[in-house]
């Protein structure tokens, strides 16, 4: 029997329609379905968790995003599995969803995912880890700060300025010597926040650098935000 049929699932027709819309080829249709499903809140969380447990089903990235918006901590284990075992779209959605949850259990999962060689996820997690006041993020951010990918390195360097403390200074000084003006500028700003003094840039150069940084951050945020997935 079709597992999506109302008789088999016990789900109401409107929810079934929204779950089906999560598999649509149209991005707007999918995102509106995510919003509608998430608006149902915790009463549908267990149903979504059950659906997410079958990685062969379509539309699972939307299910993961809805769980992230609902914020039900019961979803943490299955989202952690999805981040490891899902396809690329599901992995990204699961990582985003986990980052929306405030439970301390989430941090070890995010740290593990930050070690996986996926620059898009790593750059996003580097920025998220900077919001945790936890010493466990510093070694991971220190590795990401010297990542060959510019966006990963840039986000990690910025995050170290928030949480790195004295342990982050040697890494930031190494990043400051990198032949990349954006990473160098971010390193200089982070070093200043941590009380260290890198060499100075001219005022005109700093204006150009921080203008470029703004567009880099804005572009990265738009690309990773779940609404941009295709």
N, C-alpha and C positions, 0 to 999 in steps of 0.2 A: 504493500500500500504506500502511496505517496506520503512521505513524512511531512510534507507541507500542507496536506489536506486538513481542514478544520476538524474532521472526525478523528484523525490520528493524532493531531497535535494539541487539540483543545484550545487553540488560539482563536481570538476573534478575527473576523474578516478584515477589519481595518488594519490590524497589526500584520496580518499575513500579507496584505497588499503592500505595506511599507517595507516588509522584509524582502518581498519580491523586487521592489523598486531599488533596493540596495545593489542589485545585480545589473541595473540598467547601464547601457552604454553612454548615457547622457550624464555628464558630471553634475549638472544642476539638479537633475532628478535624484541622483544618489545622495547629494548633500542635503537636500530638503527632507529626504526619507530619514537620514541620520538624525536630523533635528527633531522630527516628529517622534521617532522611536525614543530618543533620549528624553523628550518631554514627559514620557510616561513614568520616568523615574524608577525607583527601586522595585516597584511591583513587577517589572518585566526583566529585572537584572538576571534572575536565576534562569529564565527562559533563554536569554541571550548567551549566558555562560554555557548552557547546554548546547546551543547551536554552534558556538565557537569551538566546542570540543571536537567537532568533525571537520578536519582541515580539508576535506574533499568538497565541502559545500561551496557554492559561489557566494559572493557578496560579503565575505567575512571581514574584509577591511572596514566596511561600514559598520558591522556589528561591533568590532573592536573600538571604533571611534565613538559609537553610542555608549559603550560601557565606560569609556574615558570621560565622557560628558556627564554620565550619571554619577560616577565617582563611588561606586559600591566596592568596598574593599574585598568582598568575596570574589571579585573577578581577578584579583592579582595572580593567583596560581595559573589560571588558564591563559591570561595575557602574557605571562612569562614564558609559557610553552609556545605560544604563537610567535613571540619575538624570536625564538630559537628555530622553530620548525616550519613556519609559514613561508609562503612565497614572498617576494620582495615587497609587494604592496601591503600584505598583511603584517609583515615584520615592522615596517615603518609605522603603520597605524597602531600596532600593539605597543611599540616603544613610546609613541606619542601618548597613548592612553595611560600607560604606566606613569608617565611623567606628570599626569594630571592628579595623581593620587598622593596624598600626604602621608600615608602609612610608612613608618621606618623600614618595613620589610621591602619596600620598593627599591631603596638605594642599592643594596647588593646586586639586584637584577640589572639595574641601569649601569652599574660599574662593569659588570660582566659584558653587557652588550657594547659598551664603549670600547672594549678590547677587540671586538670583532672587526675585520677589515671591510668596513662599509663606510666610505667617507661621508655620505649624506647623513647617516645615522650618527657617526662619530662627531661631526660638526654640531649637530643639534644637541647631542648629549653633553658635549663640552660646554655649551652655553647653559644648559640646565643644571649641570653639576656645580656650576658657580653659585647657584642659589642655596646649596646645602652647606650649612655651617658644620662640617664634619671632616675630620682630618683624613678619613679614608679616601676622599676625592682627590687629594693632592698628588699622590703617586700616579694616578691615572691621568690627571690633567698634565702632569709633567711629561709623560710620554706623548700625549697628544700635542703638546706645545712644540715638539720637534718633528711632528708629522710632515712628510713631504707635501701633502696636500695643503694649499694655502688657506682654504676656508677652515679646515680642521685646526690647523696651527693657530690661526687668528682667533677663533672662538676660545680655544684653550688658554691662550695667552691672556685674553681679556678676563676669563674666569679666574685665573691665578691671581690677578690683581685684587680679586674680591676675597678669595679664601686661602691663598697660597702661604701667607705669612713669610717668615724668614726662610723657610724651606723652599719657597718658590723663587727666591731672588736669583740663585745661580742659573736656574733654567731660563728665567726671563732674560738674564744677561746674555745667555747663549742665543736665545731667539732674537735678541736685539742686534746681534752680529750677522743675522741672516740677510742674504741679498734679496730682500723683499720689502719694499718701502711700507706696505700696509702692516705686515707683521712687526716690523721695526717700530712703527708708530704706536701700535697697540702695546708692544713690550715697554716702550718708554713710558706710556701712560700708566701701565700696571706697576712698573718699578717706582714711579713717583707715589702712587697710592700706598706702596709698601715701605716708603721712606728711603728708597735708594735713588741715585741720581745718574741716569745715563747721559751720554753726550747730547747736546742740544741740537734741535732742528731750527732753521730760520722760521720766523713768524709766517712768511708767505708759504713755505713748504708745509707747515703744520695745517694751514687752512686747506690746502689741496689734499693733504693726507686724510684729514678728518672728514672732508666732504666725500672722498672716495670710500672711507670706512662706513659712512652712513648708508650709501647706496649698496655696499656689500652686505651689510646687516639686513637691510630692508629686502634685498633680493633673496637672501638665504632664508629669511623667515617666511616669505611668500611661498618659496619652493617647498619647504618642508611642511608647512601647515597642511593638515589633512585635506582641506578643501581643494588643494591643487593637484591631488592625485588623479591620474587618468586610468 
